[in-house]
Amino acid sequence: MRKVGVLAVCVLLVLAGCSAAPGNDGGAAAETTEGDDAETETEATDRDSTGSDADLPPGLSTDGVTDAAALAAAHEEALAGQSYTYDREVRVVAANGTEVGGWSQHVQVGADRLEFNHTQTGEGLSVSGTDIEDSQVYTDGSVTFWKADAFRDGFRREPGRGFAAETFSSEQLLADAVNAAETRVTEVEPEGDSDDGMGDGTWYRVRAENGSETLTYDAPNGTVAVEATNVTATAVVAPSGFVRNVTYEFDFVRGNVSGHRTMTVRYSGVGETTVEVPAWVEDAKTVTNATDEN
């Protein structure tokens, strides 16, 4: 049991990045580059000017971001009491162009923030140098089931909710990412398939740039410091302050390793997502019940 407990901690650390804070390094992954669809779309539809400050989402003005925390809170408020789907992709590329690691998370979040269906897939290394592993987690708020190769017999069961309520809301990510030295706000056309009841009115593209930051990541053997430069964040924001998607990227140096990391978080199915119980949960119940009896 001690060995299983240690393995559980390792998987939890990989999933710690679920909170999506810029300093976290866990599981979701594919890089968004300048040619990324979301980036290309917003650039192509920028208009020359925005309206008056009173017409803009909370925390934004015609001059840029005035209150990053207010924007983050508005995004959280837009998700409150709603089910939604959270997708997160990360890609880490070495300075010579070699792909070091890539992974993605797909999460169905219940309206009560108690029920989650989480899947992580990927390979390689994260920006902190941690191995990326596939894993699945399902929780109904009272019991949590894990599926990963790290566990004996492939499964683990734990009492409790499994994830904190704010794990997949990105409130902290937004508060940090758009709180930058240079910010710009421009109008964009709303995405055609992304209404979710939030598409009426003017949407905005927020661009934030910071020169350098020191980011700290959790790792199995402690914490890892990464020096980040050319830090940028790009977000597409609904009139309410709901953030449809945000891309956060930077160049990095960790010891003698350098490269580029890009993370994109996207929200969809707000108020329309059903949290499905994965088929593997029945196997997890059988295996963990048998383990408890032995």
N, C-alpha and C positions, 0 to 999 in steps of 0.2 A: 504493500500500500504506500509505503514511503516513496518508492520509485515512481508510481503512478502520480502521486501528488506533485513531484518535481516536474514531471512531464506536463502536467496540467498547467503549472505556472509558466512553463515555456510557451505553450500555446496561447495562454492568456496574454503574454507579453507581445506575441505576434499580433494579436487582435487589439492590443491597446491602442493602436492607431485608428481604431474605429471612431474615436472621438473626433478625428480629422483635424485636430489642432496642428498648426504648422510644425511644432516641435515633435509631433508624434510620428511614429514610423510603422504602422502596421498595415494591415492587409488590404490595400486595394490599389489598383494599380495602373493603369496604362498611361503612357505619357501623352500629353496634349502638346503638340508643337505648334509653330506658327501656321501650319497648314491644317490644323485640326478643324473639324466641321464647325464647332461652336464659335471658334475664334474667327473663322472666315466669314461666317454668317453675320456676326455683329459688326465686323469691320465694313462689310459691304453695305450695310444698311444704316450706318451712322448718318445723322443729320447735322446740319450746320450749327444748331443751337438747341438749348433746352428751354423750357418755360420758366416761369417765376419760381423762386425757391419754395413758395407755399404749395406749389403743385407737385413737387418732387416727393419721393418716398422718404420716410424718416431717416435722418442722418445724412442726407444728400443735399447739395446745393449746386447752383450753376457753376460754382468755382471748384467743386470737388466734394470729397467726403468731409463733413463737418463733425460727425459723431459716429464713429464706427460701432460703438456699443449700441447706439439707438437703432442702427440698421440691423445689427445682429438680433436685437430683441424683437424687432418687427418681423423678421424672418421666423423666429421661434413662435411668435404669436400666431402667424399665419398657419403654422403646422399644428398648433394646439388643438387637441380633441379630434384630430384628423388621422386617418390611416394614410400611409404613403409608401412609396418605393424609393429606396436609397441605393444609388450605384456609385461606386468609387473605383477609380483606376489609377494606377501608379506605374511609372516606368523610370528606371535608373539606367543611365548610359555613361560609360566611362569616357574620359577625355579623348580617347582615340576612336570613339564611335562605337565601340563594342557594347552590346546590351548586357548589363550586369544582372538585372532582375526586372521582372514585370509581374503584376498580380492585380486581381480585381475582386471586389466585394459586391454582392447583390443581396439586399436586405429588404424584406417585407416587414413593415413596422405597424403594429396595431394602434388604433386610435387611443387606447388607454396607456400606451407606452409600456405595457407589461408583456405583450406577446410579440415575439420576433422570430423570423425565419431567415437565418444568415448563412450564406455560402461564400467561401473564399477559395480562389484557385490562383495558382501562379507558380513561379519557379525562380531560382537564382538567389541573389542577395538583395536585401534592402539597403537604403543609404547608410544605415548604421552598421552594415556588415552582418546582419542577422539572416539566417537561412529562412526562406519563404516556404511555407508548407500549406497544402490544401487542408481545409477543415470545414465542418458544417456545425451549426448550432441551432437548436430549436428550444424555445422556452415559452411556456404559457403563463409565466408570472409566478408560478408556485414551484415548478421543478424545471430544471434545465438539462437538456441532453446534448452531448458533444460527440461528434464523429471525427476522428483523426487517427492517423497511423501512430501517433505518439503514445496513444493509450493502449494499455493491455486489452486484448480482444477487440480493439478498435473503437470502443465507446466509453463514455463516462457519464454518470448522472450525478447532479448536485441539487440540493434544495435551494429554492430562491429564484429570483427573477432572471439572473444571468447577465443582464445589461442594465446599466443605469438609464434613467428616463431620457437623459440628454445625449446619450452615446451617438445617435445618428441624426442629430439636429443641426450640427455644424455651427452652433451659436458661437463657441469659442474660436473656431477657425475664422469666421467672418470678422469677429471683433479684433483679432490679431492681424489677419491678412490685409484688410483694407485700411488699417491704421498705419498709414505710410507717409513718407516724407513728401511724395508727389502723388496726387490723385487727379483723375479726370472723370467727368460724368458726361455722357452723350446719349441722345435718344436713339433707340433702335426699334425696328419693327418686331412685334411679338412673334414668337415661333408659331408656325401654323398648327402644330399638333400639341400645343402645350397650354391650353386654356385652363383646365382644372378650376374654372370659376375665378381665375385671377388675371385673365387676359384683357379685361375692359380698361381702357386708358392707355397711357404712354408707358412703355417699358424703357429701361435705361441700361446702358453698358457702363460699368465702373472699372476703371483701370488704376491700379495702385502700384507704385514702384518704390522700393527701398534699396539702399546701396549694399548694406551687409548686415548680417545677424549671426549670432551664435545660437544654434539650435541644440537642444538636449533630447536624446531619445532613450527610452527604456530598452534594455537588452537583458538576456538571461543572466549575465554576470555583473550587472550594474547598469550604469548610464554611460552613454557615448555622446561626446560633443562633436558637432559638425559645424564647420565654418561655411556659411552660406553667403554668396554674393550675387549681384544682379537679381535680386528677389522681386518677383512680380506676381500680381494677382489680377485676374480678370473675372468679373461677375456679371451675369445678366439678371436684372432686378425688375420685378413686377411693380405696378403702382402701389401695392400694399406694403412693399418692402420684402416680399417673398423672393428669395434668390433661387432662380431656376437652376443655375449651374455656376460653379466657380472653379477656376483653374489656378493653381498655385505652383510656381516653379522657381528654381534657382540653380546656379552653379554651386558646387560644393567641394570642400577639401576635408578629408578625414584621415589624419595621419599622412601616409604617402599615397593615398588614393584620392583621385579627383574625378569629377564628371558633372552630370546634369540630372536633376530629378524633377519630374513633373507629375502633379496629381490633379485629377479632375473629379469633382463631386457633382452629381446630377440628381435632381428630385423629379419624380413623376407620380402619376396615379394618386394625387392628393385627394383624400376623401373617397377614393374608389378602389384602393388596394385591399385585397383579402389575404390575410396571413394563412398560408397553407401549411398543413402538418405534413412534413416530408415522409415518404414511405419508409425511410430507414429508421424512423423513430420506433416503430414496432420491434425491429431487431434490437435496437438499443435497450428497450424495456426488457426484452427477454434476456439479453446478455447480462445487463446490470443486476437484474433480479437474481439470476443464477449466481453471480459473483457474490451478492450479499448473503446468499444462503450457504455458501461454502466457508 
